[in-house]
Amino acid sequence: MIINLTSIIRPKELIRISVVNNSTESPAEIVFTFSKDALVGFATELLWLYDDISDSRVINITTHPLSVDPSPNQAVGFYLTSTSPTFSIKTNTISTSYSDVVHIEGMKDVYIKNKTHKVFYVVNTEIESGCPDVVVESYELSKRNILDIVVKNEDGVDITSKCGAVLLEINKEGIKDFATSLLIWANNDFKTEYVMAQEGHNGKGTNIGVILSRDSIPTKLCLKELGNVNDYDSRIE
């Protein structure tokens, strides 16, 4: 699969981001802070997922935090910091009628450094199941593919410890556009923070290939160096 990193995506799908909350405090904002390797890893795994599922297949992929979980994984291209809640992706659960995305006035686009020079990212989707060769991506080898998730209340206070999990729901048709926009951002990492555009919020937010549903928790995406997996979990070599 060849991804054009110099072409802006026109969003056609909604995604929903919600929190399993264990307290009476209502989440008002979620902040996802990716290392660059985590951004590339997440996008790559999403593209493999897109290539592998049908428009109706519902699957749930869960990643547990480092240190906390007895066997932490990088199932969707990144490790979670030990202070993050569990993160789950669920596919094809947003109804078609609900995902009719309307144009959002004043929505910005992800920054592209040089639109006149075409740049592409190649994702190998031709590996057959049962293939004897083990393919390890560079972001897996680096052990720097880390995501930190923080949940805040209306006063901006961190209530992450009171939240059990963050759930991202996305339909197949939104997966490729979302992943492409994340790769565009990773390739042009001049800007380190984007607030996701959301239904009903004209004049705010950035097009990240998809639009947050009206009932989602407002979400900010950040890019920052987060160190090595060993900084969070000494069990992983």
ABEGO torsion letter per residue (X at the ends): XBBBAABBBBBABBBBBBBBBABABBBABBBBBBBAAAAAAAAAAAAAAAAABBAABBBBBBBBBBGABABBBBAAGBBBBAABBBBBBBBGABBAAAABBBBBBGBBBBBBABAABBBBBBBBAABBBGBABBBBBAAAAAGABBBBBBBBBAAGBBAAAABABBBBBBBAAAAAAAAAAAAAAAABAABABBBBBBBGBBGBEBBAGBBBBAABBBBBBBBBBAEBAAAABAABX
